[in-house]
Amino acid sequence: MNKDVSEPAALPALAARISLWSPQRRRPAFLLLLVTALVLFLIWEPGAAWVIVWTALSAQRGLVILLSLFAVVTLSLIWSSGQRLDTRLFLFLNLRVYPAWLDNWMWLATQLGNMLTAFAAALVFSLLGEHRLAVEIVSGTLTLWLLVEIIKALSDRERPFLTLDNARVIGWREKGDSFPSGHTSQIFFLMTLFANHLQMGMWASLALFAVAALVGFTRVYVGAHYPRDVIAGLVLGSVWGILVTLLDPSWLFLRF
């Protein structure tokens, strides 16, 4: 008899504990954690490095244009007309009739924007003696991931396969928010870093960015992102690649 009474009495307490970790509470806590980690990382940066960044932002119009473009794309998320256009373009690219064999190749190509690919590249360059580039890849990838996750938590945009019933998905249904595309950010960051560090010619650089553009397209092809997610990732990754090159994060590991 006592057992029957105690069990219902325990339910409110259990529900209260569960509510503490509800999605409404988890998102702000996760966002606070990400922001704290990014701020601590940036505080670790020497003061002289920020002078270099500010000088670069003042001198390079390209960076200002890219940052302005990212701001415009981000603000466009609140425009209903922008969402309609985004949806139409997504469905046009995602639902086209493609050869069956292309699905596997596109899924493999999209993995180039994976963080594991970046770390593998860092290991290869480290073994080849390109230690500065390896450090830039690792530190830039980690900070870029933090920044992307912060923006995703703030934008709170659902992936297209969650809002569009007829969206085609290749591979698994990825978790997390949609804006911006992390894979696209990562691949454009890497290619910008390679082009700046390795001093490649025009055609080699174009080839690198063609690969990055392909990865961006695959994010729509596999049903993981809207076109505006990809555009924002393109801009964010390119800007981050330029900034990491200017900052030279090799100092980070020399401090320990």
Secondary structure as UniProt FT lines:
FT   HELIX           2..19
FT   TURN            20..21
FT   HELIX           23..43
FT   HELIX           47..59
FT   HELIX           61..75
FT   HELIX           76..78
FT   HELIX           80..94
FT   TURN            100..101
FT   HELIX           102..110
FT   HELIX           111..113
FT   HELIX           115..127
FT   TURN            128..129
FT   HELIX           131..155
FT   HELIX           160..163
FT   TURN            165..166
FT   HELIX           182..197
FT   TURN            198..199
FT   HELIX           202..221
FT   TURN            222..223
FT   HELIX           227..247
FT   HELIX           250..254
//
